[in-house]
Amino acid sequence: MTQTEALKRYILEDCGMDAVGIASVDTLDDERAGHRPEDILPGAKAVIVFLKHIPDGIYQAAFRAKEDGNADAYSVYAAFARELTPNMKLFFTGFNIAQYIERSTGCTSVPIPAGEMQNVTPVNTPLPAFVGARHIASVLHPARAAVAAGLGEIAWNNAFVTAQYGPRQGIGLVLTTLELACDAPYAGPRLCQPEKCGICARICPTQAIPAPGGAAEHFEIAGAQHSTARINTNACAVASMAFRKEFAGKADVPDQIMENDPDDETLKKAYAEKPPAFWSLGHHPDYYCDLCRLYCPLGDWKAHFGDTGLSRFDGKELPR
């Protein structure tokens, strides 16, 4: 067994991850300055990417809130799909992998934080953490690293997706100076076909996601061209930060922004005036609209949720 094979077995069997791939640092050279692998670890040779599937039962809890009006059920989704459990599992696993490599080989390894918990918003931040320059809060771009490691692709709605689970997994990263056999970037069958689907754009309550063929972002991974929607993050914030009562579930929030596409000044003013929430990991609660991910049909969504009766979504409109 090679060193690479032994490491992958350790990650899958001992750490309990569902998939693992290894990207060459060269495939991520096009990232912004300060966010390239060698900016973080001089001499880095590989990015280890591992995935943890989020169970269907946790996802369906969000459908109980969205479709049945059971706002309390959304706490299950927030805790186990967004905030606490997946992020802590990935954090601890990254730490263990880095320690395993350093202890067994002596090569330097760095676990990289990825997920909601690194984006806690301080009280003096004028805008939500995900608004502004894209992925500015990410040390490395986790979705692009996962593509570079051959594990899947980035969908039109900017979510990382796999053939098996669609968008229903978390991503963990470890940088290392260890020489490993790297996997080729994903070049399998096209998973997201927005021109045939477009559910994410149709279901977005504030039209933050452009329709297929609309405004797009273009980038390279290992010389291959990729395109995803250019999401209007201000519009996304209106729903995901609940600047209107309709997006807040059981929380009592004021109607602050009635338009779907506020300018920065309107958003900054509403954000500054938004009541703090002491039960949230951040200064303000995240309501996780997430409709574009919850109802993404990839990963055989229909068989898991539609055919089982766990969701009444027909691919066109949410049940009311």
LOVEXKE-138741 format. One record per residue (C-alpha): residue in one letter; residue number from 1; x, y, z. Coordinates in steps of 0.05 Angstrom, whole numbers. Example, Ala and Ser with C-alpha at 12.3 -4.5 7.8 and 13.67 -1.06 7.14 Angstrom:
+---------+-----+--------+--------+--------+
: residuo : num :      X :      Y :      Z :
+---------+-----+--------+--------+--------+
:       A :   1 :    246 :    -90 :    156 :
:       S :   2 :    273 :    -21 :    143 :
+---------+-----+--------+--------+--------+
END
This chain:
+---------+-----+--------+--------+--------+
: residuo : num :      X :      Y :      Z :
+---------+-----+--------+--------+--------+
:       M :   1 :      0 :      0 :      0 :
:       T :   2 :     28 :     68 :    -19 :
:       Q :   3 :     31 :    127 :     29 :
:       T :   4 :    -26 :    160 :     -9 :
:       E :   5 :    -69 :     98 :     -5 :
:       A :   6 :    -55 :     91 :     69 :
:       L :   7 :    -74 :    164 :     82 :
:       K :   8 :   -139 :    157 :     43 :
:       R :   9 :   -157 :     94 :     81 :
:       Y :  10 :   -144 :    130 :    146 :
:       I :  11 :   -189 :    187 :    126 :
:       L :  12 :   -246 :    143 :    102 :
:       E :  13 :   -243 :     87 :    154 :
:       D :  14 :   -213 :    117 :    217 :
:       C :  15 :   -240 :    187 :    209 :
:       G :  16 :   -307 :    166 :    180 :
:       M :  17 :   -308 :    212 :    120 :
:       D :  18 :   -349 :    194 :     58 :
:       A :  19 :   -301 :    215 :      3 :
:       V :  20 :   -230 :    240 :     -3 :
:       G :  21 :   -188 :    268 :    -60 :
:       I :  22 :   -120 :    301 :    -66 :
:       A :  23 :   -108 :    363 :   -108 :
:       S :  24 :    -41 :    389 :   -131 :
:       V :  25 :    -28 :    459 :   -106 :
:       D :  26 :    -15 :    479 :   -178 :
:       T :  27 :    -89 :    471 :   -195 :
:       L :  28 :   -107 :    528 :   -147 :
:       D :  29 :    -54 :    578 :   -170 :
:       D :  30 :   -108 :    622 :   -200 :
:       E :  31 :   -138 :    639 :   -132 :
:       R :  32 :   -131 :    710 :   -105 :
:       A :  33 :    -66 :    731 :    -74 :
:       G :  34 :    -62 :    709 :     -2 :
:       H :  35 :   -111 :    652 :    -14 :
:       R :  36 :    -67 :    605 :    -54 :
:       P :  37 :    -40 :    542 :    -20 :
:       E :  38 :     33 :    566 :    -18 :
:       D :  39 :     11 :    633 :     12 :
:       I :  40 :    -13 :    594 :     72 :
:       L :  41 :     39 :    539 :     75 :
:       P :  42 :    105 :    553 :     39 :
:       G :  43 :    128 :    489 :      4 :
:       A :  44 :     57 :    460 :      3 :
:       K :  45 :     51 :    404 :    -47 :
:       A :  46 :    -20 :    378 :    -39 :
:       V :  47 :    -89 :    397 :    -15 :
:       I :  48 :   -126 :    340 :     18 :
:       V :  49 :   -201 :    348 :      9 :
:       F :  50 :   -251 :    305 :     47 :
:       L :  51 :   -327 :    304 :     47 :
:       K :  52 :   -379 :    287 :    100 :
:       H :  53 :   -449 :    271 :     77 :
:       I :  54 :   -506 :    305 :    114 :
:       P :  55 :   -561 :    254 :    127 :
:       D :  56 :   -628 :    259 :     92 :
:       G :  57 :   -665 :    263 :    158 :
:       I :  58 :   -631 :    328 :    175 :
:       Y :  59 :   -649 :    358 :    107 :
:       Q :  60 :   -721 :    337 :    112 :
:       A :  61 :   -727 :    375 :    178 :
:       A :  62 :   -720 :    438 :    136 :
:       F :  63 :   -779 :    415 :     93 :
:       R :  64 :   -822 :    409 :    156 :
:       A :  65 :   -808 :    483 :    168 :
:       K :  66 :   -813 :    506 :     95 :
:       E :  67 :   -873 :    463 :     75 :
:       D :  68 :   -910 :    448 :    140 :
:       G :  69 :   -897 :    513 :    177 :
:       N :  70 :   -862 :    477 :    235 :
:       A :  71 :   -811 :    531 :    249 :
:       D :  72 :   -781 :    493 :    307 :
:       A :  73 :   -759 :    437 :    260 :
:       Y :  74 :   -712 :    486 :    226 :
:       S :  75 :   -669 :    485 :    288 :
:       V :  76 :   -650 :    413 :    269 :
:       Y :  77 :   -626 :    436 :    201 :
:       A :  78 :   -588 :    496 :    229 :
:       A :  79 :   -552 :    456 :    283 :
:       F :  80 :   -537 :    392 :    244 :
:       A :  81 :   -530 :    417 :    172 :
:       R :  82 :   -504 :    487 :    179 :
:       E :  83 :   -473 :    509 :    244 :
:       L :  84 :   -450 :    461 :    297 :
:       T :  85 :   -445 :    388 :    279 :
:       P :  86 :   -417 :    386 :    207 :
:       N :  87 :   -368 :    442 :    219 :
:       M :  88 :   -341 :    415 :    284 :
:       K :  89 :   -335 :    345 :    254 :
:       L :  90 :   -296 :    373 :    195 :
:       F :  91 :   -253 :    417 :    241 :
:       F :  92 :   -234 :    360 :    286 :
:       T :  93 :   -221 :    313 :    228 :
:       G :  94 :   -176 :    364 :    194 :
:       F :  95 :   -137 :    372 :    259 :
:       N :  96 :   -131 :    296 :    266 :
:       I :  97 :   -107 :    288 :    194 :
:       A :  98 :    -54 :    342 :    202 :
:       Q :  99 :    -30 :    310 :    266 :
:       Y : 100 :    -30 :    241 :    234 :
:       I : 101 :     14 :    265 :    176 :
:       E : 102 :     63 :    304 :    219 :
:       R : 103 :     69 :    247 :    269 :
:       S : 104 :     79 :    193 :    217 :
:       T : 105 :    120 :    230 :    164 :
:       G : 106 :    147 :    294 :    195 :
:       C : 107 :    118 :    336 :    139 :
:       T : 108 :     83 :    400 :    158 :
:       S : 109 :      7 :    400 :    151 :
:       V : 110 :    -45 :    454 :    162 :
:       P : 111 :   -120 :    442 :    173 :
:       I : 112 :   -160 :    496 :    138 :
:       P : 113 :   -225 :    522 :    168 :
:       A : 114 :   -284 :    519 :    121 :
:       G : 115 :   -357 :    530 :    137 :
:       E : 116 :   -404 :    575 :    174 :
:       M : 117 :   -367 :    576 :    240 :
:       Q : 118 :   -307 :    614 :    213 :
:       N : 119 :   -353 :    670 :    190 :
:       V : 120 :   -379 :    694 :    257 :
:       T : 121 :   -396 :    767 :    247 :
:       P : 122 :   -368 :    817 :    297 :
:       V : 123 :   -411 :    876 :    318 :
:       N : 124 :   -370 :    927 :    279 :
:       T : 125 :   -377 :    892 :    212 :
:       P : 126 :   -419 :    937 :    166 :
:       L : 127 :   -446 :    881 :    122 :
:       P : 128 :   -461 :    807 :    131 :
:       A : 129 :   -398 :    765 :    124 :
:       F : 130 :   -419 :    734 :     57 :
:       V : 131 :   -434 :    801 :     24 :
:       G : 132 :   -380 :    836 :    -15 :
:       A : 133 :   -319 :    805 :    -49 :
:       R : 134 :   -333 :    732 :    -61 :
:       H : 135 :   -304 :    680 :    -13 :
:       I : 136 :   -263 :    734 :     22 :
:       A : 137 :   -275 :    698 :     88 :
:       S : 138 :   -248 :    632 :     63 :
:       V : 139 :   -175 :    616 :     74 :
:       L : 140 :   -178 :    571 :     13 :
:       H : 141 :   -239 :    565 :    -32 :
:       P : 142 :   -266 :    497 :     -9 :
:       A : 143 :   -311 :    483 :    -70 :
:       R : 144 :   -256 :    498 :   -120 :
:       A : 145 :   -207 :    454 :    -81 :
:       A : 146 :   -259 :    398 :    -82 :
:       V : 147 :   -265 :    404 :   -158 :
:       A : 148 :   -189 :    404 :   -164 :
:       A : 149 :   -188 :    340 :   -123 :
:       G : 150 :   -235 :    306 :   -171 :
:       L : 151 :   -295 :    300 :   -124 :
:       G : 152 :   -349 :    339 :   -161 :
:       E : 153 :   -366 :    405 :   -192 :
:       I : 154 :   -394 :    474 :   -174 :
:       A : 155 :   -467 :    483 :   -193 :
:       W : 156 :   -500 :    544 :   -222 :
:       N : 157 :   -522 :    566 :   -152 :
:       N : 158 :   -448 :    564 :   -130 :
:       A : 159 :   -458 :    502 :    -86 :
:       F : 160 :   -408 :    445 :    -91 :
:       V : 161 :   -445 :    383 :   -115 :
:       T : 162 :   -429 :    309 :   -123 :
:       A : 163 :   -463 :    256 :   -164 :
:       Q : 164 :   -482 :    216 :   -102 :
:       Y : 165 :   -506 :    270 :    -54 :
:       G : 166 :   -518 :    333 :    -95 :
:       P : 167 :   -502 :    392 :    -49 :
:       R : 168 :   -514 :    352 :     15 :
:       Q : 169 :   -443 :    348 :     43 :
:       G : 170 :   -392 :    389 :     80 :
:       I : 171 :   -321 :    400 :     56 :
:       G : 172 :   -257 :    396 :     97 :
:       L : 173 :   -186 :    415 :     75 :
:       V : 174 :   -115 :    400 :     97 :
:       L : 175 :    -53 :    429 :     65 :
:       T : 176 :     11 :    389 :     69 :
:       T : 177 :     84 :    389 :     46 :
:       L : 178 :     80 :    314 :     40 :
:       E : 179 :     90 :    286 :    -30 :
:       L : 180 :     26 :    251 :    -49 :
:       A : 181 :     -4 :    222 :   -113 :
:       C : 182 :    -54 :    275 :   -133 :
:       D : 183 :   -121 :    262 :   -165 :
:       A : 184 :   -141 :    294 :   -231 :
:       P : 185 :   -192 :    350 :   -228 :
:       Y : 186 :   -264 :    330 :   -238 :
:       A : 187 :   -278 :    316 :   -311 :
:       G : 188 :   -336 :    268 :   -305 :
:       P : 189 :   -407 :    276 :   -332 :
:       R : 190 :   -436 :    345 :   -324 :
:       L : 191 :   -477 :    345 :   -261 :
:       C : 192 :   -511 :    413 :   -260 :
:       Q : 193 :   -547 :    430 :   -325 :
:       P : 194 :   -580 :    497 :   -310 :
:       E : 195 :   -607 :    506 :   -380 :
:       K : 196 :   -649 :    443 :   -369 :
:       C : 197 :   -664 :    454 :   -295 :
:       G : 198 :   -658 :    525 :   -267 :
:       I : 199 :   -695 :    506 :   -203 :
:       C : 200 :   -647 :    546 :   -160 :
:       A : 201 :   -662 :    611 :   -198 :
:       R : 202 :   -737 :    599 :   -201 :
:       I : 203 :   -743 :    583 :   -127 :
:       C : 204 :   -701 :    641 :   -100 :
:       P : 205 :   -749 :    686 :    -63 :
:       T : 206 :   -711 :    750 :    -77 :
:       Q : 207 :   -686 :    733 :   -147 :
:       A : 208 :   -614 :    734 :   -122 :
:       I : 209 :   -595 :    678 :   -170 :
:       P : 210 :   -598 :    698 :   -244 :
:       A : 211 :   -634 :    653 :   -292 :
:       P : 212 :   -590 :    605 :   -332 :
:       G : 213 :   -554 :    644 :   -386 :
:       G : 214 :   -555 :    707 :   -343 :
:       A : 215 :   -500 :    742 :   -305 :
:       A : 216 :   -443 :    693 :   -292 :
:       E : 217 :   -375 :    687 :   -260 :
:       H : 218 :   -320 :    653 :   -299 :
:       F : 219 :   -258 :    621 :   -269 :
:       E : 220 :   -206 :    568 :   -283 :
:       I : 221 :   -187 :    506 :   -246 :
:       A : 222 :   -126 :    470 :   -274 :
:       G : 223 :   -135 :    505 :   -341 :
:       A : 224 :   -208 :    484 :   -348 :
:       Q : 225 :   -261 :    539 :   -354 :
:       H : 226 :   -319 :    541 :   -305 :
:       S : 227 :   -381 :    586 :   -301 :
:       T : 228 :   -429 :    597 :   -244 :
:       A : 229 :   -484 :    647 :   -229 :
:       R : 230 :   -462 :    715 :   -207 :
:       I : 231 :   -505 :    717 :   -145 :
:       N : 232 :   -533 :    783 :   -121 :
:       T : 233 :   -509 :    777 :    -49 :
:       N : 234 :   -548 :    838 :    -26 :
:       A : 235 :   -612 :    805 :    -50 :
:       C : 236 :   -591 :    739 :    -19 :
:       A : 237 :   -580 :    774 :     48 :
:       V : 238 :   -651 :    800 :     50 :
:       A : 239 :   -677 :    729 :     55 :
:       S : 240 :   -620 :    693 :     91 :
:       M : 241 :   -613 :    747 :    144 :
:       A : 242 :   -688 :    756 :    150 :
:       F : 243 :   -694 :    831 :    137 :
:       R : 244 :   -769 :    818 :    128 :
:       K : 245 :   -816 :    779 :    172 :
:       E : 246 :   -834 :    730 :    117 :
:       F : 247 :   -764 :    700 :    121 :
:       A : 248 :   -757 :    696 :    197 :
:       G : 249 :   -795 :    633 :    216 :
:       K : 250 :   -811 :    635 :    290 :
:       A : 251 :   -767 :    695 :    305 :
:       D : 252 :   -800 :    762 :    316 :
:       V : 253 :   -763 :    810 :    269 :
:       P : 254 :   -784 :    876 :    240 :
:       D : 255 :   -796 :    890 :    166 :
:       Q : 256 :   -733 :    929 :    149 :
:       I : 257 :   -721 :    920 :     75 :
:       M : 258 :   -782 :    912 :     31 :
:       E : 259 :   -745 :    912 :    -35 :
:       N : 260 :   -709 :    851 :    -61 :
:       D : 261 :   -646 :    886 :    -87 :
:       P : 262 :   -623 :    938 :    -36 :
:       D : 263 :   -561 :    979 :    -46 :
:       D : 264 :   -503 :    975 :      2 :
:       E : 265 :   -524 :   1035 :     43 :
:       T : 266 :   -594 :   1008 :     54 :
:       L : 267 :   -566 :    941 :     74 :
:       K : 268 :   -514 :    972 :    121 :
:       K : 269 :   -567 :   1014 :    156 :
:       A : 270 :   -613 :    954 :    165 :
:       Y : 271 :   -556 :    910 :    189 :
:       A : 272 :   -534 :    961 :    240 :
:       E : 273 :   -605 :    968 :    266 :
:       K : 274 :   -621 :    894 :    267 :
:       P : 275 :   -632 :    870 :    338 :
:       P : 276 :   -575 :    824 :    362 :
:       A : 277 :   -590 :    751 :    377 :
:       F : 278 :   -553 :    720 :    435 :
:       W : 279 :   -573 :    649 :    417 :
:       S : 280 :   -535 :    651 :    351 :
:       L : 281 :   -462 :    637 :    336 :
:       G : 282 :   -457 :    706 :    306 :
:       H : 283 :   -479 :    775 :    328 :
:       H : 284 :   -541 :    768 :    284 :
:       P : 285 :   -577 :    703 :    271 :
:       D : 286 :   -571 :    668 :    204 :
:       Y : 287 :   -638 :    643 :    179 :
:       Y : 288 :   -608 :    601 :    123 :
:       C : 289 :   -659 :    611 :     67 :
:       D : 290 :   -621 :    556 :     30 :
:       L : 291 :   -679 :    541 :    -17 :
:       C : 292 :   -631 :    535 :    -76 :
:       R : 293 :   -594 :    479 :    -40 :
:       L : 294 :   -652 :    446 :     -5 :
:       Y : 295 :   -690 :    434 :    -70 :
:       C : 296 :   -631 :    422 :   -117 :
:       P : 297 :   -651 :    358 :   -154 :
:       L : 298 :   -579 :    331 :   -158 :
:       G : 299 :   -560 :    270 :   -118 :
:       D : 300 :   -626 :    236 :   -136 :
:       W : 301 :   -667 :    285 :    -94 :
:       K : 302 :   -733 :    258 :   -120 :
:       A : 303 :   -719 :    187 :    -96 :
:       H : 304 :   -696 :    212 :    -28 :
:       F : 305 :   -749 :    264 :    -14 :
:       G : 306 :   -803 :    269 :    -68 :
:       D : 307 :   -820 :    195 :    -76 :
:       T : 308 :   -816 :    182 :     -1 :
:       G : 309 :   -867 :    237 :     15 :
:       L : 310 :   -816 :    277 :     55 :
:       S : 311 :   -827 :    336 :      8 :
:       R : 312 :   -885 :    360 :    -34 :
:       F : 313 :   -843 :    403 :    -80 :
:       D : 314 :   -861 :    389 :   -152 :
:       G : 315 :   -801 :    422 :   -184 :
:       K : 316 :   -839 :    485 :   -199 :
:       E : 317 :   -869 :    519 :   -138 :
:       L : 318 :   -863 :    507 :    -63 :
:       P : 319 :   -927 :    482 :    -30 :
:       R : 320 :   -961 :    535 :     12 :
+---------+-----+--------+--------+--------+
END
